[in-house]
Amino acid sequence: MDGRIVVHGDSGTVHRLPAEGEEDDSDPQVAATLGQFVTMLQNYVLGRCLLPMASSRTEREDVRDEIEDSLTAIDEDGGASRALDVCPL
């Protein structure tokens, strides 16, 4: 994933800046706060570590769904952000 993750100084929101040559994202917010971003990152990494242990396609899909659900539960707007689409499960 290219692009940079930045924290907006006044609001504290976390955004993903587009990489060079990439179209601007109209909804770059990834998380409302730095704390929520770190929690989302931890859940994402843990879920990705579980994927290789899944024994079937159905189980892998369940793990992916759980990752997506956990990100949305942590930060509803950030979990639904198009900024996360650039890093598909």
N, C-alpha and C positions, 0 to 999 in steps of 0.2 A: 504494500500500500504506500503510495507516494503522497505527498502533501504534508503539511505540518499541523500539529495539534497546538493550539494557543489558548491562553486564558485571557479573556477580556478584562482589562484592568478595573473598569468601573463596576461592572455587574458581576464579575466572577464566573461568568458562563464559559464553558469550554467549547471551542469551535475547531473544525477541520478546514484548513485553507487548501484550496485546490493546488495540485502540482502544476508545474510549468507545462503549458500546452493543453491543460485539462479545462473543460468548460467550468465556468463559475457555478457553484451550487447555490441555489436560491434558499436552501435551508441547511446551513452548515453547522448548526448547533448540535453538539454531541451530548452535552450534559449541562444541567443547570448550575452545578457547582463542581469544583475540583474534587471534593470528597465523593460525590456521586460518580464522577468519571473513574476514579480509582476503584471504587466498588464494582462498577460495570466491567472494568478491565479485568479485575480479579475473577469475576464470574465467567467472563468470556474465556479467559485462559484455562480455568479449571474445566469448563465444559469441553473445550478443544482437546484437553488432555484425556478426557474420557472417551472421545470418539474412537480412537484406535482399539479400545477394549470392547466396543460394541460387537456383538456376535452376529448380527443380522442387519439388513437394510432397514427394517422397521425400528430396530433399536437405535440405529444411527439417526433416523428421522426424529425419534422421540427425544434424543439428546439435543439435537438441533432446535427442536421446538422448545425444550426446556431452557436453552440458552436465550432464545429470543424472548420468552416469557419473563425470565429473570431480569433481562436488561430493561424491559418495559416496566416491570414492577419497581425497579430502582429509580428510574426516571422516565415517566411516560412519554414526554415530548422527545427526549433524547433517544429513547429506545425506538421511537417511530421515525426518527430523522433519516433523511436520505443520505446523510453523511455516513451512516453505518452500512449502507448498501454497497459501498465501494470495497468492503471487506466481507464478502459473502462467507457464509458458514459452509 
